[in-house]
Amino acid sequence: MKPTLEPTTLTSATFEDLVREIIVRVGEDPRREGLEETPARVAKAYAQITRGYQEDPEALLKKALFTVNYDEMVIVKDIEMFSLCEHHMLPFFGRVHVAYIPNGKVIGLSKIPRLVEIFARRLQIQERLTMQIAQTIQKTIEPQGVGVVIEARHLCMMMRGVEKQHSAAVTSSMLGCFREEQETRSEFLALIREKNRVV
């Protein structure tokens, strides 16, 4: 027999109330010892994993722009990424590779993983995440071009639905010279495939 819980209205319910209702709807008792603090823990976890809504990605990049006479490819690869699929609110995770060719300005290297995190810490689909990273860099520093590739595994495919444990999704967004010049695009893709240690 499912435990009963007084119905709540969306306008008056707290995040904890809504989580408590989910617990009831799946057939559990939110008053059980192991679940008593779960609504508060889930609320805290969701605040952390969706904190990207509170940050401005363009403002982040503009804080760390430097004028440099450098026009070769800049790559930051193997950036670890965790996000939530907006269709099932299940995690997807993987690695992001970002490259751009400067046009008078470069971004502080630590800001590229931060930019990835801002967009990843939202309800997402991988395709949009890929485009948002590339388009923000393109808009903010107007480089000669930007390339972004994301390789990710989705729990909505691994835990439910087709239940394919080893499937991965790969998406790319190529702007400017990365789209227009095969040589530039090929160099980027070759470099991110290299697995040799740098240090």
N, C-alpha and C positions, 0 to 999 in steps of 0.2 A: 504494500500500500504506500502510495506517495505521500510525503509529508505535506501538510497544508501551510500556506503562507498568505497573509492578507495581500490582495492585489494592490499594486502601486500605480500611480499615474506618472507619466514621463515628466510632467512639469514639477512635481514635488519630490520625485525619487532622487536619492543620491546615487553615485556610482556604486557604492556598496550595496544599496538596495537592489539595484539591477543585477549585480553579480549574484546576490542571494537568490533572486528569482530564477536565474539560470540554473543554479544548483538544484533548486526544487524541480525545475522543468526536466532536468536530466534524470530525475528519480532519486536524488539524495536528500539528506536531512541537513540543512545548514547549521543546525544546533549540535550536530555531532562534533566530538572533541577535535578531530583533525580538520574540520571545516569551519569552526567558529571564527577563526581569524582570517579565513581565506578571502572574504570580500575586501577587507582592508589591504591585504597583501596584493590582490589583483589590481586594485585601484592604484596603489603605489607603483606597481610594475608597468601598468599602462601609461601612467604619467611619464615614466622614464622612456619607454619605447616609442612614444608618440611626441616627444618633446621638440621634434623638428618643426611643428606648427608654430612654435613660439620664437623661432629664429629667422632672420632675414638673410638669405644666401648671398645676395648681391652686396649687402653691407659687410658681410664677413670678408669677401674678397677685396673690397675696396680698402679695407684696413691694412692690407699687406700687398700693395702693388709697388713694384720697384722699376725704375727706368734703367734699362740695360741694353747695351748694343750686342744682342745675341739673337741669332735667327736660325738656330738648329733646334731639333726636336727635344722637348722636355717631356719625360715620361715618369709618372708615378704609377707603379703596377702592384698587383697583389694586395690591394686595399681590402681588408676584411669588411664585409657588409652583412647586416642583419636587418630585415624589414618584415612588415606584415602584409600579406596578400589582402587586398581590399575585398575580394570576392568571398573568402571564407574566414578571414581574420586569423589565418594560420601563418606561421613564420616561413619566410624563404631567406636563404643565406648563401653567400658565396664570395666572389672576389671581383673587384672593379679595377680596370686598367684605364688610366687617363693620360692622354698626350695632347700637347699643343705646340704650335710653332709661333714663338713670340713675334710681335710687330712693334717693338720698342718698349714693351712692358712685360714683366714676369710676375707670377704670383708666388708669395712665400710658400715653400713646399708643404708645410704642415697644414696649410689652409685647404689643400685639395682633399685630403681625407676628411677634414671637417665639413667641407661642402657635400661630400658623399653622404656623410652621416645626417646632415640636416634633411636631405631629401629622403633618405632611407628610413628615418625615424618618423614616418607618416604611413597612413594606409596607402598602399602602392600597388601598381603592377610594374613588372620589370621593364617593360617597354617604355613606359612614361618616365621611370626613374632614370633610364639611360639617356633619354632625350633632355630631361631637365638639367642634368649635370653638364652636358655638352652645351646646351643653349645658354646657360648662365655664364659659363666661361666665355663663350663667344660674345655675349652681350656686354659683359663687364670689361674685358680687356681688348676686345676686337683683334684677336690674333690672326695670323694668316690662315689658321685652321685648327680644328679640334677633333680628336677621336676619342670615343669612349666605348669600351667593351665590358659587358658584365656576363659572368658565368655563374649560374646559381642553381641551387636545388630547392624545390618547393615542397613543403610538407603537405600541401593540398593535393599533390600528385603521389606522394610517398605513403601517406597515412590513410587516404580515402580515395574514392574514385578509382582510377586505374591501378593504384598501389604499385607503382614502378619505383623500386628502391634506388636504382642507379641512374635514373634519367636526370639530365641537366638541361637547362635552357641557356642559350647564348644569344645575347642581343647586342647590337652595335648602333652607334650614332656617329656619322662622319659629316663634318661641316667644313666649308672652305676648301683648302687644298687637300684635305684628307678625302673629300668626296671627289674632287676634280682630277686629282693626280694619282694614278695607279701606283707609281713608284713610292710616293709618300705613304699611302695606305699600306702597301706591302711591307715597307720598312717597319711601320708600327706593329703590324700583326706578327712579323717575324721576331721583333724584339720582345713582345709580351709572351711569346711561346718559349723563349729561352729560359731554361731552368737552372742555369749556372749561378752559383752564389756570387754575390758582389763582394762581400767581405767575409 
